[in-house]
Amino acid sequence: MKKSNSTRPLTPSEIDQLLMLNQRLAKLERYLLDEAQRLEPPLQKRVADPDDALNDYEIEAKLHYTLRASDPAFDEDEDNFMTERDYNLKNLREDTILCDGFDWREPGLMLELNQAPHCRLFHELYDHGYGKARRKLSLRDCLRVGSIWVIISVEHQADLDIDRGKWLTMDDY
């Protein structure tokens, strides 16, 4: 009897592909960190300026993990999102959850996949689920990821006091 695709052991080529995905996700972590560090200083300066209405901000990243175009389930008329993740990039530093240098490998994971440290994004992809839209992916499903659509949004926050006709600062709260 032939083993089903989901229970057969991963091939050396598939393990190499997963390790490459881990490397690409580590590169994505670095990109998110660099973007956060580029975007924050002018926002922090504006928040500190009492003459600027901006009193707070958020920097958010949304990652959409998308099927490969060669996948049998790929539909050119759909988004083909497999899962998504959201990250707050405000105050992101190298010692925080992304780019923290921590090895996120899971004990008990197949030995061949433990050849290299796992970055947080890779670990979270195969080990954590957060509901239907943010489901965790099996290692086999991780092999089906063809691209990651990255959206970084900056949200400006200001609060106008109607009675006084002035912009509120963080000190007003």
Order of alpha helices (4+ residues) and beta strands (2+ residues): alpha-beta-beta-alpha-alpha-beta-beta-beta
